[in-house]
Amino acid sequence: MIYMDNAATSWPKPHGVYKAVDKCMKKYGANPGRSGHKMAIEAGNIVLYTRENLGKLFNVSDPFQIIFTCNATDSLNLAIKGTLKEGDHVITTSMEHNSVVRPLKELEKAGVKITFVKANQEGIIDPEDIKKAIKSNTRLIISTHASNVTGTIMPIEHIGTIAKEYGISFLVDAAQTAGLLPIDLARLPIDMLAFPGHKSLLGPQGTGGLYIRDGLSLDPLRQGGTGSQSESLIQPIFMPDRYESGTINTPGIAGLGAGIDYILTKGQKDILIHERMLLQMFLDGLATIQGVTIYGPKDINRRAGVVSINIDEKDSSEMANLLDERYNIATRGGLHCAPLAHNTIGTLKQGTVRFSIGPFTTKREIKKCINAIYQLSR
């Protein structure tokens, strides 16, 4: 199988990830922070280790500003619903995933007003359009870091600077970039960063996190046992316990820590260079095939390793199925849970065939993908 669906979840994982999950399950699969016995202490240590690893990767001095969630969707729901109230106004973009759009549409029923700032045909947002949309009651600005449809990298530093100037919280959806692109949270004007553990961070599914800037308080989505202040009937107010009720996914978090170990050891810069080399090779090959439309920026420095295409007017889901059945190539066809983005680039009816590169993708696989697309185009 040639796996080109890393935008959905990365595969394969580094060997250390499988090893870490297996060790956790077999050796210390107890509840972290709930008991004083050796297994619980070791489980707590691995959770702390992974939290500290995330702090290293994102340049966060206090690892307790990072909370663990089930996935990026979970993180976005907490950030959005924990911030916005009736009468508030929120600004977001036309390139957002439904993980942002659907929680906002739900809050719209409760009196939250939404402005969607439209991107251009390449999926690029003009920060000045966001600035023009600000109102006196604007409480939150949300932007994806990179589109899961076109791979377009958004100018989050510029957008964050505008948000900071107006005293508005800024939330970034890093589903396609966390682990791939450098994200320096000590420098960037980002108040909240939502990320999955199972994509470019190379961890297992069922893991994710949310960075919350020091001094920013959200309303928790749930309350319950945290292993701390058990004598109190009230939810703890300190981080990360305020937002981590219930038993967390310790085996998954152990695997996530190993995934980040791989990134820190291999070098995030080297991984990015590898993926961009393959991205350029893929785009150059596609450009020679008649009938293929490529969406998103032509400049590889302006996109993550996501390439959406169409072959003439052919149905994108049918093309994805043919790639799987005939050529053993795993892609994703359709709307990718981002109908607003597809409407923006004009593919709402047809969808696109999405190829997404990962750190273990090879030149040989890229060549086979180009050849398969050429044959389908004929």
N, C-alpha and C positions, 0 to 999 in steps of 0.2 A: 504494500500500500504506500503510495506517495501522499503524505499527509499535508494538505494545504488549507487547513481550517484552524490555524492557530489563533485567529481572532475570536473564535468561539471558546476554545480551551487549548492550551499548549500540549503537544504530544510529539515525541516521547518526553518523559521527564528525566533529569539527571539521575544516575544510579543511586546517588545518596538520598534522594527523596524516597524511593521505594524502601530503602534500607532503614531510614528514620521512622517511617510509618510502621513498618514491621517490628522494629525494636520497641517502639512505644506500646504497641498492642500486646506484645509478648512479655515485656519486662516491667513496665511501670504504668500500665493503663488504668490508673486511678484518677479520682477527681482532684485537679489542682486547687490548692487553697482551701480545701474542705476538711482535711485531717492532718495530724501531725506525724503520721507514720512515713517510713522511708519512701514508699512508692508515691504517695501524694506529694511529698517534698520534691522528688525527682520530676514529677509531672509539672509542678509549679516552676521548677527551674528551666525546663525546656520551653515553657510558655514565655517566661521572662527573656530567655535567650533569643527567641524569635522576635519578640518585641524590640529588643535592643538591636538586632540585626536590621530591622526595618528602620530604626532610628539612624543607624549608620548609612543606610542606602539613601534615605531622604534628608539626611542632615538635620535630625531633630534631637536636641540635647536631652530632653526629658521623654523617655520612651513611653511614659504613662499618658502622653498626649495622643497615643495611638491605641485605639480599641479594636478588638477582634469582632468580626461579624461573620455571617454565613457566606457573603458574596458582595459584589459591588452594589447590587440592587438593594440589599439590606442596608448597606451604608448610606446610599442615596435617600432611601425612605426616612432614615433617622435624621439625616442632615436637613432634608426638606421639611418634613412634618414637625421636627423639633424646633424649627426656626419660624415658620410662617403661621400667622393667625388671621382671623377674619379682618378684612379691611387692609391687609398688606398687599403690596404689589411686588411681583417678581419678574425679572427679565431673564430670558434664556434664548437659545438659538434654534434655527430651523434644522440644525444638524444633530439634534439630540436623539439618543436612544429612548425607547419607551420606558426604560428604568427611571428616566427623569420626567418624561411627558405624562405618563399615567398617574404618578403621585400628584403632579401639579393639577391635572384635570380633576382628580378627586377632590383636591382642596378648593378648586374653583367652585364646586358645589357649596362650599362653606363660606364663600365670600372673598376668596383670594383672587386678585386680578393678575392676569398673565399677559406679558408681551413677548411674542416670538420675533426675534430679529432675524431677518432672512439673509442667508449666505448667498454668494454668487454661484455661478455654474460649476466652479471647481470646489465648492463647499467652503470657501474662505469667508470668514466674518471680518467686517470692518469695525474695529473697536469704537470708532466715532459714531456708528449707528447705535451701539449700545449706550453710549453717553447721551445721545439725543433722546433715548427712550426713558431716561431716569425721571421719576416723579418724586414728589415730596414724601410719598408713602412707600417708596421702593425699599424693601427690606433685604432682598437677596438677589444676587446675580449668579447664574449657573452657566457654565460652559463645559462641553467636552474638551479634553486635551487633544484628542485626535478622533476623527470620525471613524466609526466602525464600518461605514459604507465606502467612503472615498479615501480613507487614510489621512485626510487633510489635518495638518497640525495647526491648532488655533493659537493666536497671539495672546496666550494667557497672562503673560507678564504685563502687557499693555492693558488688557482688560482689568486685571487685578489692581493696577495703579489707579485706574479710573474709579473702581469700587472704593479703594482706600481714600481717595480724594473726597468722595461724597459720604464717607462713613457707612458704607453698605457692605454686608458680609458677602464674601466671594467663595463659591463652591465649585470645585473642579472634579469632573468625572474622568479619572485616569485609567479607565478600563483597558484602553488599548496602549497605554504608555508606561504604566508603573512597572519598572524592571527593565524597560527598553531605553527610554529617554531619561537623561539626568533630570531629577526633580529636587531642587535644593530649597527645602521649606524654610531654612533660616534666612534665605535671601528673597525668595519669591513672595509677592503679596497675596498669599492664599490663606484663607481662614479655615477652610475644610477641604480635605482631599479624600475622595472615595476611590477605593481600588479593590480589585479581585486578587485572590492569591493564586488562582489556577491558570492565569494567562501568562504574561511575560515574567511574572515572579516565579513561575515554574513549579508552584506547589500543587497540592491536590484540590479537586473540586470540593465545594463546601467550606472554603476559606476566603476571607476578605478582611478589609479593615477600613477604618475611618480615622484620619488625622483631624483633631480639633485644636485650633489655636488656643494657646494659654489665655485664660480670661474670658473665653467664649463659653456660654452655657446653653445647652439644648434641653428641651423637654424630652425625657426618655420615652421610647415607644412601649416599654414594658418594665415591670418591676418584679422583684422576686429574690431568691437566694443568691448571695454573692460570696458567702464564706467569710464576710466581714460584718462587724457590728450586728451579730446575730441576735443580740438582746433587744435590738430596736425593731419596731414595726414599720419604720419609715425607711425608704430607699436611701442608701448612702449618697452623699453629695460629692464625694471625691472621685477623681479619675483613677483607674478606668472602671471601677466598680459601679459607678452611677449608670453605666451603659452596658454592662456585661452580666446581666442576670441569667441564672441557669448554668447548666454544665456546658462548657465550651468544647469545641472540637479539638481535643488535645492531640490525637494522632494526626489530624490534618495540619494543625499548627506546627507539629514536629516536622512534618514533610515540608511545610512552607519555609521553616527555618533552614532546612537543607537546600531548598531551591535558591534562597537568597545567598547561602554560603557559596553555591556554584557561581552565581553572578559576581559576587565580591572577589572570588578567587580567579575566575576567568577574566574578569574585567568588563564592566558594563560598556566601556568604550569599544573594546574589541568585538563584543557581541553586536553592537550597533553597526560597526564598520562591516562586519560579515553580512548582516541582513541588508544593509544598503547596497552592497556590492551585488547581491543576488537580486535585489529590487530593480537596480539599473539594468541588469542583464535581462530580466523578465520584461520590463517595459520596452527595451530596445527590440527584443524579439517579437513582442506583440505588435509593435508599430509597423512591422514589415508584412503583416497578414491582412489581406484585403477583407473588408467586411467587419473587422473587429473595432468596436468603440471602447476606448479606455476612459474611465471617469476619474476625476480628481486632478491635482496639480501634476505638471510634467516634471517639475524640479523635485528630485528625491529627498532633498533636504527639507521639503515642506510637507512630507507625508511619512506616516508610519508604514510598516510592511504590509499594507492592505491594498489590494488591487481589485477593483470591480470592473467587469467588462460585460459587453454583450456581443453576440455574433449575429449581425444583421438584425432581423426582427424575430429571431427564434426565441422561444420561451426559455427564460433563464433556469427555471427549475428542471425543465426537460434536458437542457444542456448539462446541468450539474449531475443529473442521473446518468447521462451517457458517459460523462467523464469517469464516473464511478464504475459503471458496468463494463465499459469497453476498455478503459485505460487504467483502472484501479487507482484513480486520483480522487482524493477526498476534498471537495470544495463545498460551498454553500450557495444555493440559488434562492431567489425570492427577494423579500423585503428586509430581511435581517433585523426585524423588530425596530425598524426606524423609518416609518412611512413618511414623516416630515422631511427627512433627508432625501428620500427618493423623489418626493414631490419637488424638492428644490432642484435636483439635477435632471428632472424630467423622465424618471424611470418608474414612476408609481405603478403604471400598468404592466410593464414588462419585468420589473425587478432587475437584478443583475446577478452574474455569476461572480462570487467573491473568492479570490485566492488570498491566503494570508501566510506569510513567511514566518518561520521560527528559527531559533538558534541552531537547530539540528538539520535544517533544510540544506540540501547540497546543490552544486552546480548541475550535476547529472539530473537531478529531479526537475530543476528549472527547465533544462533542455527538453526533457520528456513532456513537460506541461506545454511548452511552446509548440512542440510537434503535434500533440493531441489537439490543441486548439486549431492549428493549421488544417489538420485532417477534417475536423468538424466543420470548419468554415467552407470546405470544398463540397 
